[in-house]
Amino acid sequence: MSDKFVTARELAALLRKSTRTIYRMTADDEIPFLKVGRTYLYDPSAVVEKLAAPAPSWSQSKRSTSRKRVA
C-alpha cells in the first residue's frame, strides 16, 4: 500500500465518478477503504487494482439481498 490516502471527493475526481458513486461502491464493499472516525480514506492504487480485476460471472449485490421482495 502507498502512504498516500485520498478522500472520497479526491478519489471521485481521479476516477471521474461522482462522490455519490464512490460512497455507493464503499457501502457495497466494491472498493477497499479505511474508515478513520467519520471519514473514509482510499488508497488510489488499491482501488484501481480492485476495479481492474475481472468481476465474478454473477453475484447478487449486498444491497439487493437486504431488500424485501414484493409479490
C-alpha positions, 0 to 999 in steps of 0.5 A, a space after each residue: 500500500 502507498 502512504 498516500 490516502 485520498 478522500 472520497 471527493 479526491 478519489 471521485 475526481 481521479 476516477 471521474 465518478 461522482 462522490 455519490 458513486 464512490 460512497 455507493 461502491 464503499 457501502 457495497 464493499 466494491 472498493 477497499 477503504 479505511 474508515 478513520 472516525 467519520 471519514 473514509 480514506 482510499 488508497 488510489 492504487 488499491 482501488 484501481 487494482 480492485 476495479 481492474 480485476 475481472 468481476 465474478 460471472 454473477 453475484 447478487 449485490 449486498 444491497 439487493 439481498 437486504 431488500 424485501 421482495 414484493 409479490 
